[in-house]
Amino acid sequence: MNIEVDAKGTLKIESVNVSNISIKYYIINAELLFSRQPFLKDNTEGFSYVKAYHSLEHTMQKPDATEE
């Protein structure tokens, strides 16, 4: 699978034998997360679960399909 994001923010995904994908967006404040537990390698039970802000399901086009 190959994933690229161009300068306009368009996501381009190339894959083989993948018919559907799920794209999930997360809002994470990395500065706040790091300041709470800067080196969270041993104490993983203190790590918080982050729920997706938005989720999309997409059906992939076959290579011979024409773009609309």
WOZI-V151640 format. One record per residue. RES is the residue in one letter. PSI is psi in whole degrees, 0 to 359 (none if undefined). D_FIRST is the distance of its C-alpha to the first C-alpha in Angstrom with 2 decimals. Layout:
BEGIN
res->{RES;RES}
psi->{PSI;PSI}
d_first->{D_FIRST;D_FIRST}
END
This chain:
BEGIN
res->{M;N;I;E;V;D;A;K;G;T;L;K;I;E;S;V;N;V;S;N;I;S;I;K;Y;Y;I;I;N;A;E;L;L;F;S;R;Q;P;F;L;K;D;N;T;E;G;F;S;Y;V;K;A;Y;H;S;L;E;H;T;M;Q;K;P;D;A;T;E;E}
psi->{138;128;130;150;123;181;334;355;11;131;126;121;124;132;168;131;33;120;329;147;158;126;125;134;136;143;112;126;94;325;316;317;316;324;335;313;85;327;76;66;329;330;64;343;342;358;137;149;137;123;143;135;321;145;138;141;137;136;126;148;145;152;328;0;144;143;143;none}
d_first->{0.00;3.79;6.64;10.20;13.65;16.48;20.16;21.01;18.53;16.43;12.88;10.50;7.14;5.66;4.46;6.93;9.72;9.02;12.27;12.79;11.47;13.84;14.08;16.80;18.93;21.15;24.31;25.01;27.90;26.80;30.33;31.99;29.69;30.34;34.04;34.54;33.15;32.29;31.34;30.11;29.18;32.09;33.00;29.85;32.04;32.90;29.35;29.01;26.58;24.94;24.54;22.05;23.99;22.22;19.65;18.15;16.94;15.19;14.97;12.27;14.03;14.15;13.86;17.66;18.38;20.38;19.76;22.67}
END
